Amino acid sequence: MKYIIVLISSFLLMACTTPIVDMADNTQIQLQDLSDADNDGVITSREKCPASFAGSKVDNYGCGADIINKVRQELKVNFASNSAVVSKRYFGDIEALANFMKKHLDTEVVIEGHTSKLGSKSLNMRLSQERAQAVMNILVNNFGIATSRVSAVGYGFERILDDGNTKSAHAKNRRIVAELTSESTTKDMKWNIYSVDK
């Protein structure tokens, strides 16, 4: 029995020993920087835009995309026959245009004056210019828009909306129009659980 215990013990001791392995220095140097310094999911060695906006969608090189946002504002004012007086009912619309310009400081507006086909060309050119100038004066004097951002142009009856010879056609053509567009850019952001589907 002693012999069996010694035999089992010696087997157990032999199983616990490990052979000596030569630990020569064969480590490899990491050639690429696999870290992600700006936490955008692209390793630093591939990064072409190291300061990408946090949370934005990026391509394989860590560069984010921009979204161009366009906003528009229109103004339409009609006039009585042979008049350049702006009706008080349009002041709210003119104020909305002024507020748009105050919010979007990069915008400038051209106010286009138009007339109906009634009367001479020279009379209508003068009247259309007076109409455009009247709206410009309201923007500048009542709502504080700088004159350098507003211009007035009279077209007379060169750009008719309605070619008819009726009272309603003439009323449509006695107008000023102005249109503004402003562009801004924002970063295209990654989807997350808090994003709302578009």
C-alpha positions, 0 to 999 in steps of 0.5 A, spaced: 500 500 500 505 504 501 508 503 495 502 505 491 501 511 495 508 513 493 507 511 486 501 515 485 504 521 489 510 521 484 506 521 478 502 527 481 509 531 482 511 529 475 504 532 472 505 539 476 512 540 473 513 544 467 518 544 462 523 550 462 521 554 455 526 559 453 523 566 453 527 570 448 525 577 446 521 576 440 516 581 441 513 585 435 513 593 435 506 595 434 507 599 427 500 602 427 497 607 432 491 603 434 488 608 439 482 612 437 484 619 440 477 623 438 473 617 440 469 617 433 470 610 432 476 611 427 483 609 429 488 614 429 493 611 424 487 612 419 484 618 421 484 624 416 480 629 421 483 628 428 478 633 431 471 631 428 465 633 432 463 629 437 457 624 436 457 626 428 457 621 423 464 620 420 467 616 414 472 611 414 477 616 415 474 620 421 471 626 417 464 628 419 459 630 414 455 637 414 448 638 412 446 644 409 440 647 411 436 652 407 431 657 410 426 662 405 422 668 407 417 671 402 414 678 402 408 680 397 404 686 398 399 689 393 397 696 392 391 700 390 391 703 383 396 709 381 398 708 389 405 707 392 402 707 399 403 701 403 397 698 407 397 697 414 395 690 413 402 688 410 406 691 416 406 684 420 408 681 413 414 686 413 415 685 420 416 678 419 421 679 413 425 684 418 425 679 423 428 674 418 433 678 416 435 680 424 436 672 425 440 671 419 445 677 418 448 674 412 442 676 408 440 682 403 434 683 400 432 686 393 425 689 393 422 688 386 416 693 385 411 692 379 405 695 376 399 693 372 399 694 364 395 701 365 398 707 363 405 709 360 411 705 361 415 711 364 409 712 369 409 705 371 417 705 372 416 711 376 411 708 380 414 701 381 420 704 384 416 708 389 412 702 391 419 698 392 422 704 395 416 705 400 417 698 403 424 699 403 423 705 407 418 701 412 424 696 413 429 701 415 425 706 419 420 702 422 424 695 423 431 697 424 434 694 418 440 697 415 440 700 408 446 697 406 442 690 406 436 693 402 435 695 395 429 697 391 428 696 384 422 698 379 420 693 373 414 697 371 410 692 367 416 688 365 414 682 369 406 681 369 403 676 373 396 676 370 396 678 362 389 679 363 385 686 362 380 685 368 380 689 375 383 682 378 388 681 373 391 689 374 390 688 382 395 682 382 400 686 378 400 692 382 405 689 387 412 688 390 415 682 392 421 680 396 424 673 397 430 671 402 434 665 402 439 663 408 444 657 408 447 654 414 451 648 416 450 643 421 454 636 422 450 630 420 449 626 427 449 619 428 443 615 430 442 613 437 436 611 441 434 618 443 434 620 436 427 621 433 426 618 426 425 623 420 
